[in-house]
């Protein structure tokens, strides 16, 4: 293999270690294999991110030009600010999208890092370019349809961009920054920002448009959550039982799910007596909750079971093996 190509792979994937080794005379097979694997992962991830961000840009543009702009509806966040200014001043939206988001991109560089800021800048520039050059038909003038589907396509666009590691709306970056600085929650900051935006819209554009715009925001938010958090809702389950071995076999063999077993200590009674115990942890889909409860009830009616929501999972058996009936 060409030695220059080897140097590129090692330097690109192994950072300072690769640069140091690149000054030497040879590369081990292990080092090259590791470099190839990391380069493949980086390339695949980059292609996926580009596709997701591109789809997001076109979806958001369609939501803007096919529904919201012609009816003067707005959304929350930076996109809402851009739409509101566009409705009041007639400045082209593609210019406002960039102008309003520049402070958020700079803040994103400070809060989230250079890679995130570059992706966000490219995504927002792409959105501005598509808004300026691509023509979309005006789908409908029905206020309810505009509010619901305009929000849907806008939220889908923002959600796809987030899945690709970028943003089309920088408000959440500001919310993260303020929550760290003042100790508030991200949700509280976003609510305050949106209250200001919709109050301003009610004053300048009218109560009716502001109310429909709230529907747009809710539609966009739900679609965004749907795409970012996934369609399936996962449930993390912690089980404590003296029959843990039987339950573990049941989860693995009957439900086709993996189980993590870790040691713990239980305290009970007035004296807080301690005893060693094994704790089971597994992740299932919400459709499997009923079956799991029934099977645990069969093995140990007095088992202590704790369940909590899990946003998403990666790896393991949760997405590989279907539930057995």
N, C-alpha and C positions, 0 to 999 in steps of 0.2 A: 504493500500500500504506500501511496505517496506520503513522504515524511511531513510535508507542509500540511497536508490534510490531517495527519495525526496530531500535529501541534495545535491546529485549530480546535479539534475535538477536545483535547486535554485541557487547553486553556479556557475554552468556553464553558465546560461542564465542571471543572474541578477548581476554579478560582485561583487563589494565590498559590495553592499547592501545585496546581497544574502548570502555572507559569514558572514556578521554581524548577519543576521536573523537566519542563520544556527546554531548559538550558542544558540539560544533560544529553547523553548520546543515545539512550534507548528507552523504550516504554515497555513495561511488562504487559503480558496478555490480559492480566486481570485489570490493570489500569485502563487499557484500551476498551475492554468489554464494558467496564463501568462507565467510561465516557460515552460509548455508543448508546448504552441503555438510557443514560440521563439525557443525551441529546434527542433521542427518540421521544422520550416523555415530554421534554420541553417543546419540541416541534408539534407533537400531537395536541398538547394543551394550547399552544399558540393558535393553531388552525381552528380548534374548537372555539376559542375565545373570539377570534375574528368573525367566525360565522355567526355566533350568538349576538355579538355587538352589532353586526350588519343587519341581521333580522330585527333587532331591537330598534335600530335607527329608522328602518322603513316602517315598522309597526307604529312607532310614535309619530312619525311624519304623517302617516295615513290618519291617525286619530286627530292630529291637529288640523290638517287641511281638508279631510273628508267629513269632519263633524264639527269641531269646536270653533275654529276661526270664523266661519261664516255666520255663526250664531252668537258670537261674543261670549261663549261660556269659558270659564277658567277652571283651573285645577289648583291644588295646594302646592306649596313649596316654590322652588325657583321657577318651575314651568308656569305656575299660577301667576307669579310676579311678572313674568315675560308676557303672558297672555293679557294680563290686566293693563300693562303699559301699552301693549299693541292696540288694545281696544280704545284706550284713551288718547293716544298720541298719533296713531297710524304709522308709527315706525315699523318697518318690516320685522316680522317675528324672527327671521333667521339672524338678524343682527342682534336682537335682544337676547336670544338664547345664548350667544357667546358673551355679550356684555354682562349679563346678570350672573353668569356662572364663573366668570374669571376669578372673582374673590374666593369662591368655593373651591376652585381648582388649586389656587395657591394655598388655601387652608388644608386641602387634602394632601398636598405635598408635605406640609408640616405634621399633620396628624397621622396620615396613613402611609406616607413614604413616596419615593420617586416613581416606582413602577405604577402604583395606583394613579398618581397624578397624570402621568403620560397617557395611560389608557383612557382616563376620564377626558382629558383634553382632546384626544383623537376622536372619541365617541361623540362628544359635544360638537366638535368641528364637523364631523360627518353628518350629524343631525342638521346642523345649520346649512350645509351644502345641499343636502337632499331637499330641505324646505325651500331653498332658493332656486333649485333647478328642476325638480321633478313635479309634474302636475298630477294631482289626484282629483277625482270627481267629487262634487258635493253630494253625499249620499242621501241625506234627508234633512228636512227642516222641522220635523216633529221634535219638540223640545225634550220629551222623555227619551226617545230613541237616541237623540244626540248626546244627552247626558250619560246614558248607560253605555252605549257602544263607543262613544268618544273616550270615556274613561277606561273602557275595556282595552281598546287598542293602545292607548297611552300607557296604561299600567303594564300591559304585556311588553311594550317596548322597553320600559324602564326595568322590568323584571328580567328580560333577556340580557340587557346590558349588565345588570348586576351579576347574573350567572356567568357572564364573560369577564368579570373582574373590573368593570367600569361603572360609571354612573352617567345618567342623562339629566339628573336633577341633583344638585349639590347640597340641598337642604339638610340631608341626613348627616353630611360631614360636619356642618355647623352644629347640629344637635349633639353629635359625639363630642366635639370640642367643648361646647358649653357645659355638657353634663360632667365632663372631667374637671373643668375649671371651677364650677359652682356646686358640684355635688348633686345636681338634679338628674332626673331620669331622661333618657332620650325621648320617650313618648311625651313627657310634659313639655319639652322644648318645642317639639313638632306641633303639638296642640296650640301652644301660644302663638307660634308663627302663623299657623293657618287661621286662627281666630282673627288675627290682624288683617290677613289677606282677604278673607271673606267679608269682614266688616267694611273694609275699604271698597270691595266690589259692590256691596249692598248700597253704599252711599253714592257711588259714582254711576253704577250700571243699573241699579234698581234691586228691590228685594227679590223679585221673581227670578231674575237671572242668578242672583247670589244663591238662592235655594236650589235651583237646578245645578249650579256649579258644585254645591255640596254633594249632590248625587253623583256627579262626575268624579269627585274626589274619592267618595266611598267605593265606587265601581273600580277606579284605578287602584286603590289600596288593596282591595280584595284580590284583584287579578295579580298584582305584584306579589302579595303574600303567597298566592297559589303557585306562582312560578318559582319563587325563591325557596320556599319551604317544602315544596313538593306536593303532589296530589295525595299521596298516601300519608297518613298520620301514624307515626310509630309510638309505641308505648314501651317504656322501660319498666321492667317488673323485678322487684326484689322479693325473695321468698325465704322465710326462716321457718324451718320445720325439722323435727327429729327424723322425718322420713325423707330427708333431702336426697338420698341416693335414688330412691324410687321416683321422686319428682324429676330429678335430673335425667334419668333414663326416659321418662315419659316425654319431656320436652324435646329431647334429641330424637327419639325414635318415632313418637306419635305425631309430633308437630313439625319435625324437621328443622328445628332451630338450635343454634349453638347456646351453650350455657357457660358462664364464668363462675367459678367457685372460689370464694375467698374466706379466710378465717376471721372470726370475730369473737367478741365476748358479750354475753347477755347478762344483764342485771335485773333481778326481780325480787319481789317480796319486800317487807319492811326493812330488812337488813341490807338490801341491795346485793344479795349473794351473786357472785359471778360464776359463769360457766362457759367453757369453750363451745363454740358452735361453728358450723359451716353455713355460709350465706350464699344463696344462688342468685345470679343476675342474668336476665335474658332480655332481648328486645323482640317484640312482636308487632304485627299490624293491629289496628283497632278492630278489624274483622275477626281476629283470632282471640280477642279478650274473653269472649263467652266460652269458647272451647277450653281455653286454659283454666278458667275458673271451675268449670265442670270437672275437668280431669284432676285438678288439685283437690277439689271437694271429695272425690272418690278415694284419693290416697290419704288425705289428712284434713278432715273438716276444721281442725283448729289451727291450721297453718297461718302464719302471719304474712300477709301479702301487701306490698306497697307498690302502687303504680303511678307513673308520672309521664308527661308528654315528652317526646323526643322529636326535635325539629327534622332531623335527617340522619341517615346512617351511611357509612362507607365501608366496604369490605365485609368480611365475615360471611355468615350464612343467611342473613336476613333477606337479601335480594336474589339469592341463588336457588333456594330450595322451597318449592311450594308447600303449603299446609296440607297435611294428609288428612283424609276424611275417613 
